[in-house]
Amino acid sequence: AEPESIKLFSMVEGKMYEKNEDPLENEWFTGHPDIFIGYNIQNATEVSDIKTSWELDTFMTKLIETPDKCYECQLNVYYDLTGATTGSIAYCLVSAPSNIVESEKKALLWKMNVISEESPEYKRAAAELEKLMIFDDIDYRERVIKIPIQRNDELIAKMKAKVPIFRNWLQEFHEKHMSLYPKD
């Protein structure tokens, strides 16, 4: 549902965004920002990462939660890869794809153990399920929560300093793993 989320975010922001298809890499990091503002991804001024929610419960909590530290790190990696100075995490509430809604309704039918899809109790339960998975009745502007993430050069430097440590650990792990097998 990421394309629907990007379309929704574009409508709310009043800018036409397209999914970035170019993965990036430098000496320390690799990453794939979802969308950007700038001449190209390598010279972006702003990057955003799209997070898609299919449930109202998980979406609404983003209004009161502090941003996940992992996402702060993720955005700062994108800042380092692109040169961007600003960015955000954009939580988008989009309706679940129809095949998932139908799959959930089938599971509900089996779980309820009713005679058919025409059973009144199933029809009521299926309608409630659809309300929990389809959000076309909610104003599109209320279905995006944009959380700015500040560029943190100190955090970027700390992450870069840890890369050689992680690479060393991975090398040692690999050597230990490979020592378990006989050589040809």
C-alpha angles and dihedrals in degrees: 000000000000093000089056090049092051090049091050092048090049091053093049094045094043091231129107109242126185127197111266108236097185118096114208133215138179135167092290111021146035123199147153113216112204099219137358147183117227144071091293137341092266090059102033121155094198134021130190133190118213120220115190122213123193095180129066091214095059093040100051094051088066088074092067105025122091113243115274111260090228090060091049088055091045093054092046090053087053090050090054093047096047106026089238116154100197138036147140149213109245116202109199126192109211131166115265113256112270093245090058092047090051092047091052090049091052090050089049091051092053093043093051091050093214126157097252148333087275093066108118093226091052092048090054093046092046091051090052090048091053090052088057094049106033119063106176089119092064117085108258091232089062092054098071126073110187115195115189115222116204121228107249113193091183090057091047090053091049091051091049090051090055095051095081089048092053093045090052091050091050091050092050091046091050092049091049091049094048092048088066092069127070116249119238 
